Amino acid sequence: MVTTGIRKSGALKLFAVLTGACASLLSATLPSAANPQLVVDVSSLKVYEQREIYQKWYPASLTKLMTAYTTFRALKSGQLTLETPVVMSKNAAGEPPSKMFYKPGQAVTLDSALKMMLIKSANDIAVAIGETVAGSEPAFINQMNSEARRIGMTSSHFVNPNGLPAPGQYTTARDLAVLAITIKREFPQYAAYFAYEGFTTGKKNYPNFNMLIGRFDGADGMKTGFICASGFNQVSSATRNGRAVVSVVLGADSLGGRADESARLLQLGLTSSGAGKPGLGQIAPYGETRDMVADVSKEICNPKAAKVRSENRDEGGRQKLLSPYIHEINRPLNLVAAGLIPGTEKVADAKGKDQTETAQGDVANVPIPVPRPVF
C-alpha cells in the first residue's frame, strides 16, 4: 500500500511518501496505448490530464534531470561552484554518443558542463559531472537515488547519470513530474540551463534537442530522451501570464510526435481553469502492469517505424511538426558559450604527444556503438 501526501519545507512543498514493500520488477512489452503522459500546474499541483502515470518506464536521457538536480543540491551546499573544473576521466570519456568526445584530462567549468549535458545531452559530460560532485560515479548514483527518495519519487531507481540502457533503471511519469516541479520550485536561479536554444564552443554549434524551445510560446525547459526500449520521451515546462505547467510524454513514436503531444498538453494546462481537477498527490497508484518496466523496443526500433520517421521529414531533413501551437524560428538561434577551460585544450597521450581538442561531436560522423545513444 502506498500513501501520498504533501508537506512544506520553507517555501517549497516537497512530496512525502510512505511506502511498503516494493513489488518485484519485471519487464513488460506494453501496447502504445499505454504510453504515459500528464500535465500538471507547478503551483497548485492540479493535474489537467493524465494517463498511466504510475507505469514504470525507462527514462533514457530524462535521467539527466536527476543528475542536474543532484548537482544543484551540491551547489546549494557550497560544495562546489559553477566555476569548479569538471575534468574528463577515462571512465567518462568511454561513454558512447551522444557525447562531446573530450579526452581524459581535458576540463570544462561546471557551468559549461551543465549546458553540454542539458542541451546536447552529452553522456560523457554527465558522468564527469557525477564524478566531480561525488568523487566517483557509484557514489554519485547513490546520491541520485537518495535525493529521489527524499523528494518523493516513489517508483524510480537510477543506475547511471546519463540514462544509457541498463538493468534496474526506471521511473514513472508521476515521478518525473515531481522531479521537474521540485527543480522549478527549489532552484529557479538555474532555470536558464533548461531553456537555452543551443550553445557554441566557438568551433561548432549545438542546437537544443527540445523542439519547443523558441517555438512554443512560453516554453522554458526541460529535457528530452530516447532509447529503443523507452521510445521518445520528453519533460517540458512553460509559463504564461504567471501560470507555470509541466508536461511529461513517454514512449512517443518520433521526435516530432513527442514535441507535438508535449505542445498539446502544455497548451491545455496553460488555458484550462483546473476547476475540479485532482491534485498530483491525490491520484492513488493504479494500473495492473505498473510494477513492470515497459519495453517498447519492438514498436520503436523496427524497419517500418524507421521508414515512417524518415518519410516524416522536410526537405532540410528536420522532423515535421504538426502542432498548431508550434511555430518556426525565423532567425538565428540564440546560442550561449560553452567549451574547454583555456589551457586544458591540449593533453598528453600515453606516448607523451600533445592531443588538441577537435570539433568532433556530430554523432552522424562517428560510428555509434551499442547501446544506442540517448537524446
BAMIFI-243183 format. One line per field, with one value per residue (C-alpha): residue in three letters; residue number from 0; x, y negated, z negated. Coordinates in steps of 0.05 Angstrom, whole numbers, plus 5000, padded with zeros to 4 digits. Layout:
res ALA; ...
n NUM; ...
px X; ...
py Y; ...
pz Z; ...
This chain:
res MET; VAL; THR; THR; GLY; ILE; ARG; LYS; SER; GLY; ALA; LEU; LYS; LEU; PHE; ALA; VAL; LEU; THR; GLY; ALA; CYS; ALA; SER; LEU; LEU; SER; ALA; THR; LEU; PRO; SER; ALA; ALA; ASN; PRO; GLN; LEU; VAL; VAL; ASP; VAL; SER; SER; LEU; LYS; VAL; TYR; GLU; GLN; ARG; GLU; ILE; TYR; GLN; LYS; TRP; TYR; PRO; ALA; SER; LEU; THR; LYS; LEU; MET; THR; ALA; TYR; THR; THR; PHE; ARG; ALA; LEU; LYS; SER; GLY; GLN; LEU; THR; LEU; GLU; THR; PRO; VAL; VAL; MET; SER; LYS; ASN; ALA; ALA; GLY; GLU; PRO; PRO; SER; LYS; MET; PHE; TYR; LYS; PRO; GLY; GLN; ALA; VAL; THR; LEU; ASP; SER; ALA; LEU; LYS; MET; MET; LEU; ILE; LYS; SER; ALA; ASN; ASP; ILE; ALA; VAL; ALA; ILE; GLY; GLU; THR; VAL; ALA; GLY; SER; GLU; PRO; ALA; PHE; ILE; ASN; GLN; MET; ASN; SER; GLU; ALA; ARG; ARG; ILE; GLY; MET; THR; SER; SER; HIS; PHE; VAL; ASN; PRO; ASN; GLY; LEU; PRO; ALA; PRO; GLY; GLN; TYR; THR; THR; ALA; ARG; ASP; LEU; ALA; VAL; LEU; ALA; ILE; THR; ILE; LYS; ARG; GLU; PHE; PRO; GLN; TYR; ALA; ALA; TYR; PHE; ALA; TYR; GLU; GLY; PHE; THR; THR; GLY; LYS; LYS; ASN; TYR; PRO; ASN; PHE; ASN; MET; LEU; ILE; GLY; ARG; PHE; ASP; GLY; ALA; ASP; GLY; MET; LYS; THR; GLY; PHE; ILE; CYS; ALA; SER; GLY; PHE; ASN; GLN; VAL; SER; SER; ALA; THR; ARG; ASN; GLY; ARG; ALA; VAL; VAL; SER; VAL; VAL; LEU; GLY; ALA; ASP; SER; LEU; GLY; GLY; ARG; ALA; ASP; GLU; SER; ALA; ARG; LEU; LEU; GLN; LEU; GLY; LEU; THR; SER; SER; GLY; ALA; GLY; LYS; PRO; GLY; LEU; GLY; GLN; ILE; ALA; PRO; TYR; GLY; GLU; THR; ARG; ASP; MET; VAL; ALA; ASP; VAL; SER; LYS; GLU; ILE; CYS; ASN; PRO; LYS; ALA; ALA; LYS; VAL; ARG; SER; GLU; ASN; ARG; ASP; GLU; GLY; GLY; ARG; GLN; LYS; LEU; LEU; SER; PRO; TYR; ILE; HIS; GLU; ILE; ASN; ARG; PRO; LEU; ASN; LEU; VAL; ALA; ALA; GLY; LEU; ILE; PRO; GLY; THR; GLU; LYS; VAL; ALA; ASP; ALA; LYS; GLY; LYS; ASP; GLN; THR; GLU; THR; ALA; GLN; GLY; ASP; VAL; ALA; ASN; VAL; PRO; ILE; PRO; VAL; PRO; ARG; PRO; VAL; PHE
n 0; 1; 2; 3; 4; 5; 6; 7; 8; 9; 10; 11; 12; 13; 14; 15; 16; 17; 18; 19; 20; 21; 22; 23; 24; 25; 26; 27; 28; 29; 30; 31; 32; 33; 34; 35; 36; 37; 38; 39; 40; 41; 42; 43; 44; 45; 46; 47; 48; 49; 50; 51; 52; 53; 54; 55; 56; 57; 58; 59; 60; 61; 62; 63; 64; 65; 66; 67; 68; 69; 70; 71; 72; 73; 74; 75; 76; 77; 78; 79; 80; 81; 82; 83; 84; 85; 86; 87; 88; 89; 90; 91; 92; 93; 94; 95; 96; 97; 98; 99; 100; 101; 102; 103; 104; 105; 106; 107; 108; 109; 110; 111; 112; 113; 114; 115; 116; 117; 118; 119; 120; 121; 122; 123; 124; 125; 126; 127; 128; 129; 130; 131; 132; 133; 134; 135; 136; 137; 138; 139; 140; 141; 142; 143; 144; 145; 146; 147; 148; 149; 150; 151; 152; 153; 154; 155; 156; 157; 158; 159; 160; 161; 162; 163; 164; 165; 166; 167; 168; 169; 170; 171; 172; 173; 174; 175; 176; 177; 178; 179; 180; 181; 182; 183; 184; 185; 186; 187; 188; 189; 190; 191; 192; 193; 194; 195; 196; 197; 198; 199; 200; 201; 202; 203; 204; 205; 206; 207; 208; 209; 210; 211; 212; 213; 214; 215; 216; 217; 218; 219; 220; 221; 222; 223; 224; 225; 226; 227; 228; 229; 230; 231; 232; 233; 234; 235; 236; 237; 238; 239; 240; 241; 242; 243; 244; 245; 246; 247; 248; 249; 250; 251; 252; 253; 254; 255; 256; 257; 258; 259; 260; 261; 262; 263; 264; 265; 266; 267; 268; 269; 270; 271; 272; 273; 274; 275; 276; 277; 278; 279; 280; 281; 282; 283; 284; 285; 286; 287; 288; 289; 290; 291; 292; 293; 294; 295; 296; 297; 298; 299; 300; 301; 302; 303; 304; 305; 306; 307; 308; 309; 310; 311; 312; 313; 314; 315; 316; 317; 318; 319; 320; 321; 322; 323; 324; 325; 326; 327; 328; 329; 330; 331; 332; 333; 334; 335; 336; 337; 338; 339; 340; 341; 342; 343; 344; 345; 346; 347; 348; 349; 350; 351; 352; 353; 354; 355; 356; 357; 358; 359; 360; 361; 362; 363; 364; 365; 366; 367; 368; 369; 370; 371; 372; 373; 374
px 5000; 5025; 5004; 5020; 5020; 5050; 5089; 5123; 5197; 5204; 5170; 5180; 5127; 5160; 5127; 5130; 5111; 5109; 5118; 5110; 5147; 5166; 5139; 5189; 5205; 5192; 5199; 5136; 5121; 5061; 5018; 5028; 4961; 4993; 5044; 5044; 5032; 5007; 5006; 5006; 5005; 5071; 5037; 4971; 4993; 4927; 4931; 4895; 4905; 4939; 4947; 4985; 5026; 5048; 5072; 5146; 5185; 5257; 5277; 5333; 5364; 5309; 5357; 5399; 5345; 5362; 5436; 5424; 5382; 5434; 5487; 5444; 5439; 5516; 5519; 5470; 5511; 5573; 5609; 5627; 5613; 5595; 5668; 5691; 5731; 5698; 5756; 5744; 5764; 5779; 5714; 5673; 5708; 5690; 5615; 5581; 5548; 5515; 5578; 5629; 5687; 5734; 5797; 5817; 5850; 5812; 5766; 5706; 5674; 5613; 5573; 5595; 5585; 5512; 5499; 5531; 5492; 5424; 5428; 5468; 5452; 5526; 5534; 5608; 5596; 5540; 5588; 5643; 5595; 5576; 5649; 5662; 5604; 5613; 5684; 5662; 5605; 5578; 5578; 5540; 5489; 5477; 5465; 5417; 5375; 5378; 5353; 5298; 5272; 5277; 5232; 5181; 5199; 5168; 5176; 5244; 5314; 5377; 5439; 5478; 5479; 5462; 5405; 5441; 5405; 5419; 5381; 5347; 5338; 5266; 5218; 5146; 5111; 5087; 5157; 5185; 5132; 5153; 5225; 5211; 5166; 5217; 5272; 5230; 5209; 5274; 5324; 5293; 5363; 5384; 5322; 5361; 5400; 5337; 5315; 5376; 5364; 5434; 5507; 5571; 5643; 5667; 5682; 5615; 5543; 5496; 5421; 5375; 5341; 5279; 5239; 5193; 5246; 5237; 5178; 5123; 5100; 5125; 5167; 5223; 5250; 5264; 5294; 5286; 5308; 5308; 5328; 5293; 5263; 5232; 5213; 5217; 5209; 5201; 5192; 5170; 5153; 5122; 5100; 5048; 5014; 5043; 5020; 5073; 5058; 5099; 5083; 5111; 5106; 5136; 5141; 5124; 5139; 5184; 5219; 5162; 5109; 5136; 5141; 5070; 5040; 5080; 5055; 4983; 4990; 5024; 4971; 4917; 4949; 4961; 4890; 4847; 4816; 4834; 4767; 4750; 4817; 4853; 4920; 4980; 4983; 4910; 4918; 4929; 4974; 4937; 4949; 4955; 5024; 5052; 5105; 5132; 5182; 5152; 5195; 5171; 5233; 5193; 5147; 5201; 5263; 5239; 5248; 5176; 5176; 5244; 5217; 5157; 5201; 5247; 5188; 5162; 5219; 5221; 5269; 5320; 5318; 5281; 5223; 5157; 5117; 5042; 5021; 4986; 5019; 5090; 5119; 5184; 5244; 5256; 5321; 5389; 5387; 5407; 5469; 5508; 5582; 5608; 5676; 5741; 5777; 5833; 5899; 5867; 5855; 5919; 5931; 5987; 5970; 6003; 6064; 6073; 6046; 6000; 5929; 5889; 5814; 5777; 5709; 5682; 5613; 5568; 5542; 5529; 5604; 5624; 5605; 5552; 5566; 5512; 5476; 5441; 5452; 5402; 5380
py 5000; 4930; 4867; 4800; 4732; 4663; 4624; 4557; 4543; 4468; 4442; 4508; 4562; 4629; 4695; 4742; 4814; 4874; 4939; 5011; 5069; 5059; 5108; 5146; 5113; 5149; 5129; 5120; 5104; 5057; 5031; 4959; 4940; 4948; 4893; 4849; 4774; 4718; 4643; 4610; 4540; 4523; 4480; 4515; 4586; 4593; 4648; 4626; 4692; 4757; 4828; 4887; 4841; 4898; 4943; 4957; 4934; 4927; 4854; 4850; 4781; 4754; 4784; 4722; 4681; 4720; 4711; 4636; 4634; 4672; 4624; 4563; 4591; 4594; 4522; 4501; 4534; 4496; 4560; 4531; 4471; 4461; 4447; 4513; 4552; 4615; 4659; 4713; 4781; 4844; 4873; 4813; 4808; 4880; 4867; 4877; 4819; 4771; 4740; 4684; 4730; 4695; 4733; 4754; 4694; 4641; 4598; 4552; 4509; 4537; 4482; 4506; 4578; 4566; 4533; 4591; 4643; 4609; 4581; 4634; 4690; 4708; 4775; 4767; 4699; 4728; 4779; 4728; 4683; 4740; 4756; 4683; 4677; 4743; 4766; 4827; 4849; 4901; 4850; 4801; 4854; 4866; 4791; 4790; 4846; 4814; 4748; 4783; 4816; 4751; 4712; 4768; 4803; 4868; 4911; 4891; 4920; 4897; 4937; 4885; 4809; 4806; 4854; 4904; 4972; 5012; 5062; 5032; 4961; 4938; 4882; 4860; 4800; 4782; 4784; 4743; 4690; 4690; 4680; 4625; 4587; 4593; 4566; 4507; 4491; 4503; 4476; 4420; 4389; 4446; 4445; 4418; 4483; 4517; 4461; 4446; 4453; 4481; 4470; 4458; 4479; 4428; 4484; 4519; 4501; 4548; 4534; 4558; 4626; 4597; 4573; 4530; 4481; 4417; 4449; 4455; 4391; 4392; 4455; 4454; 4526; 4582; 4647; 4700; 4772; 4833; 4906; 4962; 4990; 4924; 4892; 4816; 4783; 4711; 4669; 4599; 4535; 4469; 4405; 4354; 4298; 4322; 4394; 4449; 4520; 4583; 4639; 4709; 4751; 4822; 4871; 4826; 4854; 4797; 4732; 4694; 4736; 4722; 4648; 4644; 4681; 4640; 4576; 4601; 4617; 4551; 4512; 4549; 4534; 4461; 4448; 4492; 4469; 4530; 4530; 4598; 4628; 4672; 4654; 4695; 4722; 4743; 4793; 4862; 4913; 4952; 4997; 5073; 5070; 5011; 5053; 5079; 5037; 5026; 5041; 5013; 5032; 5075; 5017; 4963; 4996; 5034; 5021; 5000; 4949; 4922; 4914; 4875; 4829; 4819; 4800; 4752; 4702; 4638; 4620; 4599; 4666; 4639; 4675; 4645; 4615; 4617; 4580; 4513; 4488; 4495; 4443; 4437; 4398; 4348; 4322; 4348; 4388; 4352; 4391; 4388; 4403; 4469; 4501; 4525; 4486; 4446; 4483; 4552; 4559; 4599; 4662; 4713; 4782; 4846; 4833; 4762; 4729; 4669; 4681; 4619; 4610; 4627; 4605; 4676; 4683; 4695; 4765; 4773; 4771; 4826; 4899; 4908; 4968; 5008; 4986; 4934; 4861; 4825; 4754
pz 5000; 5017; 4982; 5014; 4981; 4989; 4938; 4935; 4925; 4922; 4985; 5021; 5020; 5024; 5039; 4980; 4989; 4942; 4980; 4961; 4991; 5064; 5115; 5156; 5222; 5287; 5359; 5400; 5471; 5469; 5525; 5549; 5519; 5451; 5463; 5400; 5401; 5358; 5349; 5280; 5252; 5216; 5163; 5148; 5169; 5206; 5259; 5323; 5359; 5342; 5367; 5337; 5294; 5247; 5304; 5296; 5357; 5380; 5371; 5423; 5420; 5375; 5324; 5333; 5297; 5234; 5249; 5254; 5190; 5150; 5176; 5157; 5087; 5084; 5108; 5055; 5001; 5023; 5040; 5109; 5154; 5226; 5239; 5210; 5263; 5288; 5311; 5363; 5334; 5374; 5347; 5370; 5437; 5452; 5454; 5522; 5560; 5555; 5526; 5531; 5547; 5499; 5478; 5408; 5374; 5413; 5370; 5372; 5319; 5285; 5319; 5387; 5367; 5348; 5415; 5453; 5413; 5416; 5488; 5526; 5477; 5473; 5438; 5424; 5391; 5347; 5318; 5310; 5272; 5226; 5212; 5196; 5148; 5110; 5125; 5165; 5209; 5160; 5103; 5146; 5165; 5091; 5083; 5141; 5110; 5042; 5070; 5109; 5046; 5007; 5055; 5061; 5127; 5103; 5165; 5192; 5190; 5224; 5242; 5282; 5290; 5364; 5379; 5423; 5423; 5361; 5318; 5258; 5285; 5286; 5269; 5279; 5309; 5240; 5211; 5268; 5255; 5182; 5202; 5253; 5205; 5149; 5194; 5215; 5144; 5108; 5159; 5201; 5206; 5252; 5296; 5355; 5364; 5388; 5434; 5478; 5553; 5560; 5545; 5584; 5570; 5620; 5668; 5671; 5654; 5618; 5620; 5564; 5578; 5545; 5606; 5563; 5540; 5581; 5619; 5567; 5533; 5461; 5467; 5416; 5410; 5394; 5426; 5479; 5482; 5527; 5527; 5564; 5501; 5480; 5545; 5550; 5482; 5463; 5400; 5417; 5380; 5400; 5366; 5389; 5351; 5286; 5294; 5299; 5321; 5331; 5380; 5387; 5450; 5450; 5508; 5567; 5636; 5661; 5646; 5678; 5643; 5573; 5589; 5617; 5558; 5508; 5540; 5536; 5462; 5445; 5483; 5445; 5378; 5394; 5418; 5372; 5307; 5267; 5232; 5205; 5225; 5175; 5144; 5163; 5092; 5094; 5151; 5120; 5154; 5208; 5268; 5269; 5301; 5261; 5227; 5294; 5333; 5402; 5463; 5530; 5570; 5619; 5635; 5640; 5669; 5729; 5803; 5814; 5758; 5781; 5852; 5827; 5786; 5846; 5891; 5839; 5851; 5892; 5947; 5896; 5861; 5800; 5767; 5789; 5732; 5738; 5676; 5688; 5624; 5651; 5698; 5736; 5712; 5768; 5740; 5718; 5654; 5590; 5570; 5505; 5499; 5471; 5481; 5453; 5399; 5433; 5423; 5420; 5495; 5501; 5461; 5467; 5493; 5469; 5514; 5488; 5551; 5545; 5566; 5585; 5580; 5643; 5666; 5661; 5631; 5691; 5679; 5754; 5767; 5719; 5711; 5657; 5613; 5578; 5535; 5577; 5559; 5516; 5530
